[in-house]
Amino acid sequence: MIILNTPLNFGYKKIAKPYLFSKDPEWAHDKTLASAKTFGNILPARWLIKHTMSYSSNLLNQTVDSLNFQNPLGLAAGWDKDGQAIKLMSSLGFGFTEVGSITKHAYQGNDYPRLTRLPKSKSILVNYGLKNQGVDIIYNRLRKAKINIPLGTNVARTNSKDCADDRKSIEDYCYSIEKLKTTGDYFTINISCPNTFGGQPFHQPDRLNLLLREIETIKTNKPKYLKISPDISNRNIEEIVNLAYKHNIAGFVCGNLTKKRNLNTIYETNLPQEGGLSGAVVSELSNNLIKTIYKMTGNEKTIIGLGGIFTAEDAWQKIGLGANLLQLVTGLIYEGPGLVGLINKQLSKKLSENNYSNIEQARGFLI
Ligand SMILES: Cc1cc2nc3c(=O)[nH]c(=O)nc-3n(C[C@H](O)[C@H](O)[C@H](O)COP(=O)(O)O)c2cc1C
């Protein structure tokens, strides 16, 4: 039921957002997350939110890598890093949710400020540097929570110079994957955090080969997706795709934040070099990533498309370029939670207007 969605989202835009946007971004995020956690723990609140905000249609339903997705739109990693609010996400209308990034050791995050809003560019400058409570605590929380949509656990290596060499990094990833084997439905292996000690070494094919070879030895039937940077060359994308085939990687999350500062989509000036940019700034880069991978893999691999989804048109374009699943974070912050139901409703309309009976059929229509 979506009838009440429009006034609720109007309320977000006119009341909640001006208030939250007048506060420090991290404070606003922490308060919103705490509210989401509280509502998620109250059954009547979940029921009410579900019946006013979410949208369902058989056209949006699909099975991907043996998982059932009621709709293609998920919450991306970074909003609920420690998995505190996962119980609310299906009520908000998300088809799946991803927690993390999760690392072996807890990390309190890089120095402040770690979040800066760039409203002219519809973007956020993020420099958390993989802040999270560590896999042991997060695992204990996730294993107790029952949710009815697929749950992804996004795993990265601890942000510390003590864990930065290749051997320790690989051990770090494997520890978390081993620990999380019995909870959640898919893994995202995040090799693309832009704000960590030692950079993004696992975009290099020989190092990625070592990492994936080791991960492959961990016994799990859960699909594994690689989250990659939107800043890499087409040649590097090709190398990564080849390794994905070699090591049983089921798909790609396209993509993470950009480190670029010279894009004509950035309207704010004097940005610091530290941190990565989300939202509209990254949209074209992530679209290129999706398109390039889809041209190489067709429907053989899952592509989770994200980066600058603010409207159903943005989402539809990513499906047209080859994504079969979608995620967002920045759109949620700028447009409010009603965006999820609205995008799903409009995607369903686009599918039926174009005579597609599911997303798989529409996938890649622009290629
Ligand atoms: C506040 C914030 C924190 C993020 N933290 C993570 C993270 O911990 N791990 C990760 O893989 N991506 C992280 N991301 C990247 C998002 O998952 C996503 O790839 C990127 O923001 C592009 O999507 P968007 O334009 O919808 O935000 C973060 C993004 C934001 C805005």
The ligand as an SDF file (V2000), in Angstrom:
LIG
                    3D

 31 33  0  0  0  0  0  0  0  0999 V2000
   27.7630    7.2820    4.6960 C   0  0  0  0  0  0  0  0  0  0  0  0
   28.2570    6.2170    3.7750 C   0  0  0  0  0  0  0  0  0  0  0  0
   29.0040    5.1610    4.2910 C   0  0  0  0  0  0  0  0  0  0  0  0
   29.4600    4.1460    3.4500 C   0  0  0  0  0  0  0  0  0  0  0  0
   30.1530    3.0890    3.9770 N   0  0  0  0  0  0  0  0  0  0  0  0
   30.4400    2.0170    3.1790 C   0  0  0  0  0  0  0  0  0  0  0  0
   31.0310    0.8440    3.7220 C   0  0  0  0  0  0  0  0  0  0  0  0
   31.3090    0.7450    4.9160 O   0  0  0  0  0  0  0  0  0  0  0  0
   31.2730   -0.1990    2.8730 N   0  0  0  0  0  0  0  0  0  0  0  0
   30.9710   -0.1560    1.5350 C   0  0  0  0  0  0  0  0  0  0  0  0
   31.1810   -1.1410    0.8310 O   0  0  0  0  0  0  0  0  0  0  0  0
   30.4200    0.9590    1.0010 N   0  0  0  0  0  0  0  0  0  0  0  0
   30.1540    2.0270    1.7870 C   0  0  0  0  0  0  0  0  0  0  0  0
   29.5800    3.1490    1.2430 N   0  0  0  0  0  0  0  0  0  0  0  0
   29.3700    3.2010   -0.2330 C   0  0  0  0  0  0  0  0  0  0  0  0
   27.9280    2.8440   -0.6150 C   0  0  0  0  0  0  0  0  0  0  0  0
   27.6080    1.5220   -0.2380 O   0  0  0  0  0  0  0  0  0  0  0  0
   27.7260    3.0170   -2.1230 C   0  0  0  0  0  0  0  0  0  0  0  0
   28.5900    2.1290   -2.7910 O   0  0  0  0  0  0  0  0  0  0  0  0
   27.9780    4.4260   -2.6280 C   0  0  0  0  0  0  0  0  0  0  0  0
   27.6150    5.3800   -1.6750 O   0  0  0  0  0  0  0  0  0  0  0  0
   27.1960    4.7130   -3.9180 C   0  0  0  0  0  0  0  0  0  0  0  0
   25.8060    4.5800   -3.7020 O   0  0  0  0  0  0  0  0  0  0  0  0
   24.8370    5.8420   -3.4090 P   0  0  0  0  0  0  0  0  0  0  0  0
   25.1340    6.8690   -4.4580 O   0  0  0  0  0  0  0  0  0  0  0  0
   23.4490    5.3020   -3.4700 O   0  0  0  0  0  0  0  0  0  0  0  0
   25.1870    6.3100   -2.0450 O   0  0  0  0  0  0  0  0  0  0  0  0
   29.1590    4.2110    2.0540 C   0  0  0  0  0  0  0  0  0  0  0  0
   28.4280    5.2780    1.5510 C   0  0  0  0  0  0  0  0  0  0  0  0
   27.9740    6.2730    2.3810 C   0  0  0  0  0  0  0  0  0  0  0  0
   27.1850    7.4150    1.7860 C   0  0  0  0  0  0  0  0  0  0  0  0
  1  2  1  0
  2  3  1  0
  2 30  2  0
  3  4  2  0
  4  5  1  0
  4 28  1  0
  5  6  2  0
  6  7  1  0
  6 13  1  0
  7  8  2  0
  7  9  1  0
  9 10  1  0
 10 11  2  0
 10 12  1  0
 12 13  2  0
 13 14  1  0
 14 15  1  0
 14 28  1  0
 15 16  1  0
 16 17  1  0
 16 18  1  0
 18 19  1  0
 18 20  1  0
 20 21  1  0
 20 22  1  0
 22 23  1  0
 23 24  1  0
 24 25  2  0
 24 26  1  0
 24 27  1  0
 28 29  2  0
 29 30  1  0
 30 31  1  0
M  END
$$$$
